[in-house]
Amino acid sequence: MADSAEPEIIFSDLTQDVLIDGHRFSVEIYRTSISPGWVLSVMNRFGTLTISDNPPYLADGLA
């Protein structure tokens, strides 16, 4: 029987909030414990979320 536990989410040390021209963005760079590819997620102050994961980044610094 397969393990049904959820994979762990691993956040990069590069995850942070940034301020660009007076606009705040929440930048998250993460991967799961079962996938080596990193995902870039950016949310603006209005809650609009943009996710870039295709193709997955091979290193968190590339995201």
C-alpha positions in Angstrom: 0.0 0.0 0.0 1.3 3.4 -1.0 2.1 6.1 1.6 -0.7 8.7 1.5 1.2 11.4 3.4 1.4 14.8 1.8 4.8 15.8 0.4 6.7 18.4 2.5 6.9 21.9 1.0 10.5 23.3 1.1 10.8 27.1 0.9 14.0 28.7 -0.5 15.9 31.2 1.6 15.2 33.6 -1.3 11.5 33.7 -0.4 10.7 37.3 0.7 8.5 40.4 0.3 9.9 43.0 -2.0 9.1 46.6 -2.7 9.5 47.8 -6.3 8.6 51.4 -7.2 6.3 51.6 -4.1 4.5 48.3 -4.9 4.8 45.4 -2.5 5.1 41.8 -3.8 5.2 38.6 -1.9 7.7 36.3 -3.7 7.8 32.6 -2.8 10.2 30.1 -4.2 9.6 26.5 -3.2 9.6 22.8 -4.2 8.1 19.7 -2.7 10.1 16.9 -1.1 9.2 14.6 -4.0 10.2 16.9 -6.9 13.6 18.6 -7.5 12.0 21.4 -9.6 11.5 24.9 -8.0 8.4 27.0 -8.4 8.2 30.8 -8.5 5.1 32.3 -7.0 4.5 36.1 -6.9 1.5 37.8 -5.3 0.7 41.5 -5.6 -1.1 43.7 -3.1 -4.4 43.0 -4.7 -4.0 39.2 -4.2 -3.3 38.4 -7.9 -1.1 35.3 -7.9 1.3 34.5 -10.7 3.0 31.1 -10.7 5.8 30.0 -13.0 6.7 26.3 -13.0 6.8 25.3 -16.6 9.5 24.2 -17.1 10.4 23.9 -13.4 13.5 25.7 -12.3 16.6 23.5 -11.6 17.8 25.8 -8.8 16.1 28.3 -6.6 18.4 31.1 -7.7 17.2 30.6 -11.3 13.6 31.2 -10.3 
